[in-house]
């Protein structure tokens, strides 16, 4: 598992917040993943205005789409 926020997201405070949002969403959803899975979540600038519920819902949707493609 990797959480990435590049300089385009903002300064250090904004990048840290973005990574915290990604980590919190993953901690809620990580029990849904099965087996060995490599995941890299990359923050974009839009995450700075997002609520944690929206980030969690977006990641959940991406995980569903990924499991449909691979399964």
C-alpha positions in Angstrom: 0.0 0.0 0.0 1.3 3.4 -1.0 -0.1 6.9 -0.5 1.4 9.5 -2.8 0.8 13.3 -3.0 3.1 15.2 -5.3 4.0 18.9 -5.2 1.2 19.8 -7.6 -1.3 19.0 -4.7 0.1 21.9 -2.7 2.6 22.7 0.0 3.6 20.2 2.7 0.5 20.8 4.9 -1.9 20.2 2.0 0.1 17.1 0.8 0.0 15.7 4.4 -3.8 16.3 4.6 -4.3 14.5 1.3 -2.3 11.5 2.4 -4.2 11.4 5.7 -7.5 11.4 3.8 -6.3 8.5 1.6 -5.0 6.6 4.7 -8.3 7.0 6.5 -10.4 5.9 3.5 -8.1 2.9 3.0 -8.4 1.9 6.7 -12.2 1.7 6.3 -12.0 -0.3 3.1 -9.0 -2.5 3.6 -11.1 -5.3 5.1 -12.9 -5.6 1.8 -9.8 -6.5 -0.2 -8.8 -10.2 -0.4 -5.5 -11.9 -1.0 -2.3 -10.2 -2.1 -3.1 -6.8 -3.5 -0.7 -4.0 -4.5 -2.4 -0.6 -4.4 -1.0 2.9 -5.0 -3.3 5.8 -4.2 -2.2 9.1 -5.8 -3.8 12.3 -4.5 -4.8 15.0 -7.0 -5.4 18.7 -6.2 -9.2 18.2 -6.0 -8.8 16.1 -2.9 -8.2 19.3 -0.9 -11.8 20.3 -1.1 -13.2 16.8 -0.7 -14.8 15.4 2.5 -13.5 12.1 3.9 -16.8 10.4 3.0 -16.5 11.4 -0.6 -12.9 10.1 -0.8 -13.9 6.8 0.8 -16.8 6.4 -1.6 -14.6 7.2 -4.6 -12.0 4.6 -3.5 -14.7 2.0 -2.9 -16.0 2.6 -6.4 -12.5 2.2 -7.9 -11.9 -1.0 -5.9 -15.2 -2.4 -7.2 -14.3 -1.6 -10.8 -10.8 -3.1 -10.3 -12.2 -6.4 -9.0 -14.8 -6.6 -11.8 -12.0 -6.2 -14.4 -9.6 -8.7 -12.7 -12.2 -11.2 -11.5 
